Amino acid sequence: METKRSNPWAWWAFGIGLVGLVLMPIPFFIGVIFGGGPAAIAGILAIIALFKSRHAGGRGIAPAVVALVLVALTLAGISAGGGIWW
């Protein structure tokens, strides 16, 4: 039986985190909703992926960490005014 080579939770977190970062700069509070919502979901999925990667032999750590970085960038952009006034 062949084992999986990736962690799907980590890749979902990465993709959703990237979507949140791309949609965050939309002005008039639209970016806060369309960027902040996916960022929160990506953060939760990334934490789940990190816990699952411990049991999967370390698979999926890199995309999960990158997803957390994307979430941090999105939240930093929102706190700097992105999605609100830009």
N, C-alpha and C positions, 0 to 999 in steps of 0.2 A: 504494500500500500504506500502510495506516495504522499508525502507531507506537503502542506501548503507553504509557499515561499514568502507570502506577504501577510500583512495584517490589514484586513479590509476596514476595520475601525479607524486605523491611522490614515488610510487613503481617503476615506470619507471626511474625516476631520480636516485633512489638508485641502480637499476640494471646496468644502463649505467655507473654510477660513479664507481661501483665496477669493471666493465670491463675495464674502463680507468686506474684504479689503478693497475690492474693485468698486463695489456699490456705495461705500462709505462717503465719497466726496459729493454725492448728489445733494444739492442745497435744499433749504426750506424743510428741515427735519425729516425729509424722505430718506436721506442717507443714514440717519440715526436708526430708523426702523429697519430699512432694507440692508444696512451694514451691521448694525449692532445685534440684531436678532440672529443672523447666521454666525456672527462671531461668538455669541454665547453658546449656541449649539455646538460649534466647532471646538470650543474650549472643553465642553463636557465630553464630547467624543474623543478628544485628544487625551484627556485624563483616563478614560476607559481604555483607550488603546495602549497607554503606557502600562497600566496594570495588566492587560492581557499580554503584552510583549514580554513581561517577566516570565510568564508560563509558556511562551512560545519560543523560548530560546533567544530572545532579543530581537525577533523579527518585528519590524515596524516602528522601531524607536525613532529613526530619523524623520519620517514624515509626521509623526506625532509631535516631535519637538519643533519642527518647522511650522506645524499648524498652531502651536502655542505662540510662536514668534509672530505669526500673522495675526492672531487674536490680539496680542499685545500692541502691534502696530495699528490695528483698527481702533482699539480703545484709546490709544494715545492720539490718534487722529481725531476721534470724536471729542476727546477732552480739549483738544486744541482748536475746536470750532468746525471741524469737518462734518458735513452733513447738516450743519445748522445755518451757517452764514456764508459759506463759500459759494 
